């Protein structure tokens, strides 16, 4: 070892080794601690498992509203790096009905009382919100978007009885809860969370759309009676079977792609179904589709279907059927270049096969 690089070796006179400018070869950096999640000090329920680097903060966010009239009804501040709602000084706006604060760095919901009195549409998509608080006075709210935040528990929203649209996409929610009282809710989006069971939804009698894709749901047997539900979306879950009876008399669209379903049951309760998506499952036989007389679109790509005869038997009599997706099945591979022709012969009424329109067969 070169002794000039070892500061533990002293000179004969006892002084440490240094260069002619007095540097001993060590880089000294002052140690500093920066708390990137100061909310942890003020909120006992706070937890954050992600390593998030703090962005640049804007000290006086009220400058962003200089161009808005105090009687403005619509305020849109997207991707402005806002960190504090109080810093916006919203007190001066007395007629705001729609407020969009998407893609900012807001961690707390804190609004002045006058905003709560008039607001109907609140969009806080893609922020840093961990807990739902501060909405006590928002009784006129009809739409609330808290998607792409850090929310683990649904709470403090059941008093918002005028809500028609509620969005919790891409959060950390494990349980559906505390939605009682939302009698007017029409659309509920809970996709991309950590939900395992469908429960606590029976009070939502006005629900028309339920979006639960990309969760951990293994069964829909607990699905309650939804008298007016029209869209049910459950792609990318862990479903391996379906119940033969679903209490959804007005359902029009059912999306169950990217699961592990192996067979279709004899459905007996979906007379209004127009769109059925069973793509990317493990279904080997096309069957039990006889009751879907209103079917317009059938998506079944990337399964194990191998019979054109079954295709004709199950779908040939569906007069409204216009679109079918069957690519990625064994029947496509075995038919080769005649695949589209065989599909058209089995289903002469369709106008689109996979992503391409198909002309009528020559007489």
C-alpha positions, 0 to 999 in steps of 0.5 A: 500500500502507498503510505501517502494514501493511508492517513493512519500512518504518521510522519516521523515527527508525529504529524499526519500525512498531508499534501503541500496544501494541507489536505489529508485525502479525506472528503468531508461532507456535512451530514444533514437529515431531510424529512421527506414526509413531514405528515408523519409528525402530525398524523398518527395514522400516516404510513408510507412504504414508497420512497418518494422524492419531494418535488420543488415547492411553490411558496405562494400558491395563491399567485396561480389564481391571479387571472381568475375572476372572483365569481369564477365557477370553474377553476382548473389547476393541473400539474402546478406543483401545489402543496397546500390548498390553504395557500391558494386563498380560495376564500375570495371565490364565492361561486365555484362549482367545479375545482380541478387540482389534478397532478399536484403534491397535495397531502391534506384536504383543507378548504374554506367553508365558502367552497364547500357551500357551492362546490359540485365537482372536486377532482384531486386525482394524482396527489399525495392524499393518505386520508379522507378528511375535510369534506364535512360541509360538502353536501352539494358534491356530486362528483369526487375523484380521489384516484391515484393517491395513497388512500388505504381506507374509505371513510368520511364520505357517507354523508355526501348523499348527492354524490353520483360519481365516486373515483378511488382508482389506484390507491391502497384500499383493501376493503369496500366500506363506509359507503352507506348513505350514498343512495344517489351514487351512479358510478363507483370506480375502485380499480387497481387497489387491493380488494379481495371481496365484494361486500358492503355495497347493498345500499347502493341501489342507484348504481349503474356502473361498478369498476373493480378491475385489477384487484385480488377478487376471487369470487363474485358470488357475494355480489348484491342485487343491483336493480339498475346496474348496467356495467360490471368490470372485473378484468385482471382479478383472480376469478376462476369461476362464475355463478350461473345466476347474477342478480343484475337484470339490467346489465348490459356490459360484462368485462371479465378478461385476464382472469383464470376462468375455465368454463362459462356457466349456464347464465339465466339472469342477464337478458339485456347483455350487449357486450361480453368480454372473456378474453385472456382466460382459460376457456376451452369450450364455447357454451351456455350463451343461448340466453344472450339474445341482445349480444352485440359484441363478443370478445374472447381472444387468447383462450383455448377455443378450437371449434367453429361448430361451437361458435356457430351453435352459440352465436349464429342466432344472435341477430344483433351481433356485429363484433367478435374477437377470437384471435389467439385461440387454437381455432385461429392457428388450425384454420390458418389463412382461412380463419377469417373466412371460417368465422364469417361462414359461422357468423355471417351477421358480423361486421368486424372480426378482431380489429378489422372490418369484414365485408359481406360474403360473396353470394 
